[in-house]
Amino acid sequence: MSFKYLSHDAGIIRLPAFATGVIAVALLLAAPALQAQETGNDFDGIQFGSQRLCFGMSGISEEPALAICDALALGENVRARELAQQWVSEEPEAPGAQFALAEVLFRVEGNLPRALFHLNIAESLTGYSSLGRAMASGNLEWHYLTLSQLSYAHQLIGDQEKSLAYLDQISAIYGQDTESFRGWPLIKMKRYDDARASAEKVLSSSDNPRERSRAWNTLCAVELADLRPAESLQACENAMTEDEGIAASQAEELDTVHLLNASEVSLNLLRFEEAEDYLDRASRQIDPDSVGNPWIYKLYLYMNQGRFDDARNALDNMLVWRNSQSPLVGVMNRTDHFMVSGIFLMLAGYPEDAARLTQTALNQPDRTGSYTADEAQKDSFAALVNSVAHQVRYQRLREELATLPRFGAWRLRIEAQAARFRAWRSARHAASLFANAETLSNRLRPYAPLDVHIPEWLEPELIALIGPGVMQELLNDTASEGAFALNQGYVFAYQTEIAARQGQHAEVLTMAEQALAQLPAQEAMLRARVSARLAQAAWQEGQRGRALDHYAAALRQDPTVLRRLDLAVPITPGGSNSPFGAELMSYLQRSPRFAVVDQGLPLEILSTDTPSLCLRDRSGDALSCVALQPADPATARADSLLDDSTDAQRLARQFHDSTFSLAYTIDRSQRVALLGNSVIFSNQNSDLQQRQESVLQR
């Protein structure tokens, strides 16, 4: 769970948005148009003009700058880029030209490295040490803007010391109070006491609602870091109260980030309905400058709770929101989009695409300056899910191989072993990134505060990576610190997984029953995992009826869990004794997902005009029923053995996919779209506009 910085301010708690960077300082300043009078070493002696704003400042008069600002205001981004490049080409020594190009690179392309390059040039061309020298140069506006944008840029790239240093320069030269902007860099540096002191200083001395909102937002994160979630939620609410007045006066919506941060604190308190309510409010109005996309967190929430239809709809809406984001925001949260999309695709039966998305998340990390979670945490999460995706792909290929001759299909066998190797390699990578006792201890906390969001049902995978013995010690230490005070069921869920990894079946039965009795009902996916472990242990202990009931419960709550955990369902076939039925059963007997026994779950084979398979629980209620579908040329594999399948082979594969993954078809165009673009321009087509309107109407 990761807080975000305010998007109108720049800046994860998630920051409500510094729309164009710490340049928001300049926007709040109402920027000077100088009449060249100085009566002191601050802004009190500066005369302000009435010219139109350009880059948030009203004193800019250079024609190239005004033309660039006009182009940006009209959404003519390519034109703005051309004008800025032309100005730099003609006047490379003009700090305004360098800043203007940097701003276009930020706003139009989200290209932080190149923007920073030009900002550094602008700084070298100004470098004034006093307000008097800045005014005498005629470049005061450009110097001020450069310093403020440099502070934000260094915050985004993770150099918080430099970010603070530039804030100090602004304060020393221009007399501008930057205290409210110091809290976030201090949080990123984990200097929580200093961040608290800074926020309290602002609250005690400032009546400015924006400054107070930022201060409360800082305290929202600090209180959560100190494991005081109730106080944290109150601070988040106070930040919203301050911001609501600003939004109302400007006919704007409340900053999305406030609502997302409050939602995360509510989750930390296990107030699931309250958390969802905050997300619902956040998703009503698309906020292109917010670093948080509420549909990401709704998608996680829906998956956790087993609300897969809602999750499928959230995936569509997440794309609409993402395509409306400003380019700078796009490079700040693209990994969040990749990860949640990858997890859903893995559950929906597209593990290869899930692996591709999570690998892309590793290759194209976010700018994490506006998140409390850092790059290392996001990389470790990406490596973990990448490993699970490859493992799921390996299991699916094993299921396909069970429908083929024992000898042959070498291409598919090699592909399966390659997936297995990639799963192992990513697991080793994830283990190396997680190999920190403090990080792991915090990860064990339900909805870990200030860290990257790893779904609770996936976190037990860490036990296989790190080792059950090490994780048991960490779990004991974390529990002794009161991390599970709100619900002990999470402790028992971890204990269940540890015992399962150690082969202690009796311990699994005890711990799993405790977990299921105490875990929140909303934790459907985690409960399914616990049920699967309980079922496996009960079967090994000879408790057949108990085992079958929990196999059925696991499949109902999370159809994907048995494939992910590489478990087999005990089945007893019945129905058709035809040659078709015999062929079909030969494939199911070889499958890693089924164990044919005398007293398992009933599996009914119907050899009618449309052959079908139906898996039922002990009461006869259907768990998965699949009728043979015609071969789909669009999904045919290159391997000819799969192209020339018999009806029995196709039905066996279709039954596996329907039973052990979510029953959603996601077309290739949408799966490709989930990879997104590194640059998203503001000009959207009419179809996207219609979809945006439909999102807002929901």
N, C-alpha and C positions, 0 to 999 in steps of 0.2 A: 504494500500500500504506500503510495508515494504522493506527498503533498506538492502543490504547484504554486508558483509565484503569480501574483496578480497580473493578468494579461494587459490591462490598460495601463499598467505601470511599468511593465517590463519585468519583468523579472521572472521548486516544487515546493512552497507548500503546494499548490499550483498558484502562480501569481495571477490575480486579476490583471489584465493586459496592459503593459507599457506598450502602447500600440506600435510605436516605432523604436522602442528601445528606451534606455535611460534617457533618451531624448524626451521622454515624458516629463522629465524635470523641466525641460524648456517649455513644454506645452503648459505645464502648471504655472510656469513663471509668467506667462502671457507675454513673453519675449520682447526685448527692447528694440525700438526704432530710435536711434540716438539722435539727439539734437546737440551732441558734443559738449555737454556740460557735466562737470564732475565736482561734486561738493564733498565727497567722502569716498572711502574705500569700500563702498557697497552700492546697491542699486537705488538707494534713496535719492541720490542726486542726479539720476539719469532721467532725461525727458523722453516720454514715450509718444510716438507718433500714431497716426491712424491708418497707415498703409495696410494693404491686404497681407494676410499671413502667408508665409512661404517657409516650409520646414518648421512650422510652428512659431516662427519669429516674424514680427511686424516691421523690422528695420532693414530687411534685405531689399536692396534696390538693383542689383546687377541683373541686366536683361536676360542673360542665359539662365540664371537661377530661376527667375520668374517664369520663363518659358518652360523649364523643367517642371516646376510646381504645377503649372497649368496643365501640362500633359498628364501628370500623375493624378490630378484632380478629375480629369476626364476619363481616366482609365486607359490612356494611350501609352501603355508601358513600353512598347518597343520604341515609340517616338521619344519618350523620356530617356531611355538608354542611349539612343543615338545622339541626342542633344548633350547629354552629360559627357559622353566620350569625345564629342567634338570640342566641347569646352576644355576638357583636359588636354586634348591634342593642341589646341590653340594657345592655352595659357597653363602649362604644366606647373608653373610656380604660384598659381592662384589657389589659396587654401579652400576658397569656396568651390572651385571646380573639383578638387579632390574629394571634398565632403559630399558634394552633390552626386558624384558617381558612386561613392560608397553607399549613400542612402538609397540610390536606385538599385544597387546590387542587393542591399538588404531587403527592400520592399518588394521588388519585382521578381528577384531570383532566389532570395534566401541564401545567397552565396556569401557566407560569413568570412571565409578565408580571404577572398578578393576584396571584400568590403574593408576588412581589417587592414589590408595592405594599403589601401588608399587613405584610410583614417590615420595610419601612422605617418604617411607623407604629409597630410594636412597638419598633424601635430608638429612635425619638424619644421613646417613653414610658419607656425605661429609661436609656440613656446614662450608665451608671455608670462611673466612672474607677478604682474600686478594689474589691477583694473586700469590704471592710468596708461600703461603701455599698450594694453589691449585696445583702449579707445583711440589712442594716438595712431595706431596702425590702420584703423579703419576696418579691421577684421574681427571686431569683438564678437559679433554674432557667430562667425565661423569658428572662432576659438572655443566659445562656450558650447556650441553644438558638438564640436569634435570631442571635447573632454567628456561630455555627457554620454555620447554614443560609444566612446572607448570604454567607459565604465561598464556599460551594458554588454558590449561585445566580450569583454574579458569575463564578465559574469557568466555569459553563455558558454564560453569555451572552458570554464572551470578554474580560471586564474582569479580567485576571489581577492587575493592580496592586492593585485593591480586594480581590480574594480574599486576597492575601498580607497586606494591611493588617488584615483581620479576623482572620486567623490570629495576627498580631502582638498584636492586642488580647486575644485569648484567652490567649495566653502571658503577656502583661504583667499582666493582671488576675487570672487564675486559676492562674498558675503551671503551666499545662499545657504539656507539651512537644509542640509542633506541627510539629517539624522534618520528620517523615516525610510530612507533607501538603504541604510546600513544593515538593517536586520537580516535581510535575505542572504547577503554574502556571509555574514557571521554564522547563520544556520548551516549554510553549505560547508563551512569550515568546522562545524560541530562545536562552535564556541557558544553554547546555549545560554550560559550565564550572561555573557556579553550581549547576546541578542535580546535577552529578557530586559537587561538594564537599558538598552537602547530603546526598546519599545515603550517601556515605562516612562522614560524621559520624554518621548514624544507625547504620550497620553497626558502627562502632567503639565506640558507647556504649550501644546498646540490646540487650536480650535478648528484647524483646517480639516474638513471631513475626509479628504483623500489621504492626508498624512495619518490621521487617526485610523482609517481603514487599513492602511498598510501596517500600522503598529499592531492592531488587533490580529491581523493575518499572521504577523510574526509570532505573536503569543500563541496563536492557534497551533503552530508547529512546535513551539518550545514546550508548551504544556504536554503535548503528546509525547515528545521526546523524554520528558520527565515522568512518563507513565501516569499522567493525570488526565485521562480522556474526558471526564465530565467537565473539568475546567477548560479543556481544549475546545470542546463543543460550544461552550458559552462564549469563548473568545471568537470563534468562527461566526456565531450569531451576532456578536457585537460588530464584527467587521461588515457583515451584511447590512446591519442597521445603519451604519455610517454611509455605506455605499448606496443604499436605497434612496436616501435623500438626494444624492448627486444624480442618480439615474432619473428620478422623478423630475428634477428641475431641468434636465436636458432631454426629456422625453425618450430616454433610453431604457433598456432592460438591465436588470441587476447582472453584474459580472458573473459569468458562468463559473469561474474558478472558485468563488466563495461557496457556491452550492456543491461543487465537487469536493472541496475540502471538508465541508460539513458532512457530506455523505460518507467520506472515508473515516471520519471520526466516529460516526454512528455505527459503521461496520465494526470498528475496533471495540465498540461497546456491545456488539452483537444485536443492535437494534435494526433488524433487516428491513422492516416496513418503513421505518423512518429514513433509512439510507436510500431506499428506492424512491421515496417521495421527493427527496432532494434531487435525485437524478431525473425524475419526471419533470420537475421544475426547470432544471438546467437544459433539458432537451427541447423545450417549447420554442425557443428562439435560437436560430443559428448565429453563433458568435464567431466570425472568421478570425478574430485576433486572440481568441482564448487558446492557451496551450493545452487545454483539456477538451477532449471530445466525449461528451457524456454517454454516447452510444457505445463507446469502448467498455465503459464500466457497467452499463446495462447488460451488455453481451456477457461479460464475466459473471455478473450476478445471475442472469437467467441460466447460464450453463451450470453454475454451482447448484442451483435449485432444481435442475432437471426440467426447466421450462423451455424445451427445445424449439417449439414453434415460435415463442417470443424471441428466442435467440436468433432464429433464422431471419425474422423481420428486422431485428436490431442490426444484423450484418448489412442489410440493404441500406438502412438509414445511416449507419456509420459511414458508408461510402459517400452518401450525399453530403454529409457534414464535412468529411475529409476533403472533398473536391471543392468545397467553399472556403477552405482555410486560406489565409494569406501564406505566401511562399515561405516566409521566415518561420511561421508556426509549423509549416510542413516539414522542415528539417529538425524541428524540436520534438515531434511526437510520432514520426513515421514508424519507429520501432514498436511503439505501442500498437499501432494499426497492424503491423506485420505479425506481432505475437498473438494478439487475440484472434486474428483471422486464421493464423496457422493452427491454433488450438481447435477452433471450430471445424476447420477442414479436416483435421485429423479425426475428430469424432464423427464427421459426416462420411468418412470412407475415402478420403483423398490424402493419404499420408505422404505421398510423394510431393504434392503441392505444399503440404504443411512443412515438410523438410526444406523445401526451396525457400519458403517465406522466412523460416527461422534462420536459415543460413544467410539470407539477405540481411536480416536484422543484425547478425554478427558482423557482416561485411560493411554495413552502412549504419553505424551507431548514431544515436540521436545527439543533439546538443542538449546536455542535461542541466544547464545552468538554471533553468526554471523549475527544476524538480529536486526534491530532497534525495531521491534515489540517484546514485551516480552511475557512470558508464560500466564499472566493474560489476555492479549488481545486475544491470540490464544484460550484460554479456553472459553472466552466469545463468540467468534465467533462459536466455536464448539458447545456450548450449544444452541446458537440461531438456527443454522442449524439443530441440533438434534431435537429441538422442532418443527420446520417447517416440517421435515421429518415425525415425528410421526403424526402431524396434517394432512399431505397429506395422510398418511396411513389410518387414521381414516376416512377421507372423501371417500377414495376408498372403504373401507369396508362398509360404508353407501350405496354407489352405488350398491355394490354386494347384500346387504341385501334387497334393493328395488326389486330385481328380485326373492326373496324367499317368501314363505308364511309369513303372518304377525305374525303368532305364530310358534315358533320353531326356528331352527338354533341357538340354545342358545350358542353353542361354538363360532360361528362367532360374535354374539352380545357381548359376554364377551370379545372377542379379540378386538372388536372395542372400547369398553369402556376402556380397558387396554391401547390401543394406545392413546386415548384421555387423560387419566391420565398421561401417560408418556410425552405427549406434554406439558401439564400444568406444570409438575414437571421440565422439562428442561427449560421451559420459565421462571419459578421462579429463577432457577439457573442462567440463562443468565441475568435476571434483576438485580440480586444481584451483578454480576460481572461488569455490565455496570453502576452501580449506582455511577458514578463519573462525576460531571459536566464538568470537563476539558476533560475527555475521550469522553463523549458524544458530546461535542461541536466540537471536532476535527473530530469525526466520521461523522458529518453532512457535512463536506467539501467534495466536489467531489474528489474522488480518494485521500482520506486523506493521506497526506505525513507522512511517517515514521511509520505508523500504519499497523496492519494486514489488508490484503485485504478482504473486504466484498463487494460483488457485489452491485452496486448502486440500482439494482432492489430488493435486499433483505433488504437493510437498512431501508426502511419504516416499516419493522416488529418491529423495536425498539419502534415505537409509541405505539403499543399495549402493549409492555412490560413495558414501563416507564410511559405511560399515556399521552394523547394528550395535556393536560394543561401544564405539565412540558416541553414537547417537543416543544410546541409553544414558551415558554419563551426562551428556549435554541436556537431555530431557529432564533428568533428576535435578540438575542445577537450575534450569529454567523454571521448573515447577516450584522449587523452593523459594524462588523470588516472587511468586504470586502471579506468574504470567497467565495461568489458567483459572484464576479466581472466579471469573464469570461463568465458566462452564468446564467441568472436568472431563467432559466427553472427548475433547480434543486430545487430552493426555492418553486416554484409553485407546483412541484411534491410533496414535503413534505406537503405543505398547503392543497393539495388535499386529501392526506391520513389522515391528522388531521381532516379536515372537515368531511370526510367519517366516521371516528371513532366517531365523535360527532353527526352524523345524520343530518348535515346541508347541505341538498341537493342543495340549491341554491348556497351556497358557493362552493360546489364541482364543480358545472358547471362552475363557473367563473374561479376558480383556475386551473381546468383541461384544459380548453381551452387555458389559458395562458401558461401552461406547454407544451402542445403539439405544440404550436406555436413556442416555444423557445428552447426546448430540442434538442440536437444534433440528427441528423437522425440516428447516430450509436447506440444510446441508445434504441434499439428495445425492449428489455425486460422491461425497465422502462416505455417506452411509452405505451406498452401493459397494464401494471398495471394501468397507468393513464386512459387509454381508458376504462378499465373495471370499474373503479370507476365512470367515467363520464357516462357510459352506465347505471349503476345501478341508479345513481341519476336522470338521464333524464327520465328513466322509472317511477320512483317514482313521478316525477313532471308532468307526463302525456305527455312527449315529445317522443312519441313512435318511430317515424321514426329516430330521432336523436339517440335514445338509441340503436335501432337495428343496425344502421351503426357502432356504436362504439363496440357493442358486436362482430360484425363480424371482425372489425379491431383488436380487442384484440385476438381473436382466431387465426387470420392469423399470427400475430406477435409472440404470445406465447401461444400455445395450453394448457399449464399447468396452466395459471394464474387463470382461474375461479375455478378450483379445489382448488388451494392454498388459494384463498380468500373466498371460500365457497359461491360462487354466482351461481344463476340459470339463464339459458338462456331461454327467452320467445320463445316458438315454436308453430307453427300451423301445425298439422299433415295433410297429404294428401296422396292420392294413394290408396292402397289396403284397402278394407273393409272386408277382409276375417277373419275367426277366428284367423288365425295366426297374422294378423295385429292388431286385437283387443287385443290379449294376449300381444303382444309386447308393445302396447300403455299403457296397464295397468302397465307395469313395468316402462316405462318412466315417467308416471304421478307421480309415487311414488318416483322417483329419486330426490335427492337434487340438481342435475345439470340442471333440466329442469322444466319450468313452462308452462303448456299447456294453451294457450290463443287464442283469436280470431284473433289477428293481430300480430303474432310473426314471427320469421324466419321460412321459409318453411322447413318442414321435410317430405321428400318423402319416403313412405314405398312401396317397391316392393316385391310382393310375387310370384316371378318367380321360375324357377327350383333352382336357388340359391338366396334365400331371401337376401335383402339388405336394408340399410338405407342410406339416403343422406340428409345432412343438407346444406342449401343454404342461400346465402345472399339475400337481397331484389331484386337484379338484376338477380338472378337465377344462379349466379356462385357458384360452389361447395366450401363449407368450410370443409366438412368431409363426405366422402362416404365409406361405409364399406359393403362388402359382407360377408355372413356367412362363417366362416372357420370351418373345422372339429375339433372336440375336440382333444386336444393335451395331450396325457397321461403323457408327461414329465412335464407338468405344472399343472396337476390335483392336487387339494387340498385334504387334508385328510377328509374334511367335505363331507359326502356322498351326501348331498343335492346339492352340486355343481357338484359332479361327475355325477349325474343322471339328468342333466339339459335337458330341452327341447330346440329345435332349437331357439325359441323366447327368452328364457333366455340367451342362449349363445350369440345370436346376440346383445342383449341389453348390455351384459358385454363387448363384443368386441367393440361395438360402443363407449361405455364410455372410454375404454382404448385408442382407436385410436383418439378420439376427444379431450381428455383432458390430453394426455401425448405425448411425442415425439414417432414417429413410428420407434423405433429401438429395435431390439432384441439383447440383450447382454447375451451370454450364461453363464451358471453358473460357468464354469471354469474360465472365465475372471473376473466375479464378485468376485470370491474367490481370484483370483490373485491380485486384487486391494488392498486387505488387506496386501499383501506383507509379507516380513520376517524381523525380527529384525536384522538378519545377512545375508548379501549378499556376497558370496565369488566371487573372481575375475574370477574363471574358468567358462566360459560361453559355452553353447553348440553351435553346428554349426548352428542350426536353429535361435538362437538369433543373431548370427553373420550375417546371411543373412538378418535378419530384420533390424539390425543396418545399413547395407549397403544400404538397400532400403530407410531408413530414410534419409541418407546423400545424396541420389540421388534426393530427392524431391526438 
